Amino acid sequence: MLKDKKSLVIYFSRKDENYAVGYLDKGNTEVIAEYIHEITNASLFQVERKKPYAKDYQTCTEEALEELNRNDRPELVHVLNNLDNYEVIYIGQPVWWGYPPMPMYTQLEKLNWQGKIVMPFTTHEGSGLGHCVSAIEKICVGAEIKEGLAIQGSSVKYSKNKVEEWIQRNQ
């Protein structure tokens, strides 16, 4: 059972102005990561871009698109170097332009995924999972990729049961 395995949530989340939600003190993906922590006792690792994105939504999306178009790997505040102590890795991020934010690529590409179980999740305002699961499949070579979960950002605060059901389905 996944709940009984040593687990880690690797996530990128952005507070500040968000589409259809307004200003947030805590990003939507961080809220979902914390639900997973509460349900499974998973450790948390937040991926943070060294140079923060703009606080306003429009400028942030423009920065994110430029990074995507250049295939950037932005520098991170902290880097997780290995997954040796974990069996199940939850990977979460908002869907930006259909893909994970580029800081997630910076982090995920540094890790050995062989033999790990990966549970991808996204927050969005209409993109669902976008291309995030296929991106994770390309990066996480050797891992078993489970069913993804997409949570609309505007419903994050009401979605703990949905997160728990997803975890149960993937046991």
N, C-alpha and C positions, 0 to 999 in steps of 0.2 A: 504494500500500500504506500502511496506517495507520502501520506502524512507521517509515516514511520521512518522515512528516509531523511538523511541529512540534506537540507535544502538551502538554497540561496536565491534571493531575488536580485537580479541586476536590472536596474531601471534608469531611464532618463526621464526627467519631469521638468516642466517649466511653469513657474508661477508667473505673476504679473498679468498683463492683459491677455486674455484667451478669447478665441472666436466663440460667439454665442453665449459666453458665460460671464464676461466682464473681468475685473481684476481679481486675482486669486492670491491668497497668502500662501497657499500650498498647491502645487500642481496636481492635476487630475490623476496622472500616472502614479505619483507618489501616494495618493490616497488608496489606489488599488494595491500598490505594493504593500502598504501597511495592513490592508485587509488580509492579504496572503500571509503576511507575518503573523497576524492574530490567529488565523485558521490553522496554519501549519508549523508555526514557530521557526519559520525560515529566517536565516540571517538576511540583512539588507545591505546592498551596495549601490549607492547612487553614482551614476556617471555624470560628471559635471565638466562642462567646457571651461577651460581656463579663462578665456575671454567671454564673459556672459553675453548672451543674445540681448538685443534691444528689449526694453520693457514694453514698448507698444507693439501690438500684434502685427500691424502692416509691415513695419521695418523688420521685425523678427522673421516674418515669412520671406521677405526679400533676401535677407542674409542666408536663410536656410536653402533657398533655391539656388543662390550663387554657389554655396558649398556643394550642393548636390551636382550641379552642372560641372563643377571643377573636380568632382570626386575627391574632395578634401578629406583629410583625416585630422581634425582639429586637435590641438593639444588639450590634455585633460588635467584637472586639479589633482586627482589621484588615479592610479592605475592598479587594477587587480591583476596580479601576475599568474595565478593558477587557480584551478578548481579542485585541487587534490582532496580537499576535505568534504566535498559535496557530491551527491548522486543526482539530485534533481535541481535543475536551474530554471527558474522562472525569468523570462526575458520580457521586459515591458518598456513601451515607449509610445509617445503620440505618433500619429501618422502624419508626416509632413511631405506634401507633394507626392503622396502614395507610398513613401518609403520611410524607414527609420531615420531619425535625425543622424547626421554624420558622426557626431561623437560616439554613437553606439557602435559604428563600424570600427572606430579607433580602438575601443575597448574589446569588443568581441573577437576581432581578428588576432588579438594577442594570446588567446587562450587555446588549450588543447581540449577538444570536445569529445574525444574518443570515449565511448561507453557511457556518456551522460544522457540523462533524460531531460529534454527541453520542453518547457511549457510557455509558448509565446502569448503575449497579450498586448493589446493596444487600447489607447483612448483616442477618440476621434469625434468629429461633428458631421459625419456622413460618409466617411471613407471606409468604414468597417476595418478589416485587417489590411486593406490596400495590398501592397506587394511585400509587406513585412515578413510574412511567413516564408515566402520564397527567398527573400534576402537572408533570413536566418538559416534556412536549409543550405544555402551556398556557403555561409560562413562556418556553421557548426558541423563540419564534416566528422562523421563517426558517431554522431549523437542520434538518439531516437527522438524525433520531433513529434510531439503530441498535438492534439486539436488546439487551435488558437481560440482566443477569446477577445472579442471587441466590445468595448463599453463606450457608449456615447458620453462625452465629457459632461454634458448638461445633466446626466442622470447618475454620475459617479457616486454621489452621496446616498443614493438609494440602491446601490448595486451589490452590497456585501453578500446577500443570499445568492445572487447570480454567480459571483466568484466562487462561493462554496460549492454550488452545484457543478460548476465547471471542473473544479478539483476532484469532486467525487466521481464524475463521469470518466475521468482519466486515470482512475485507480488501476 
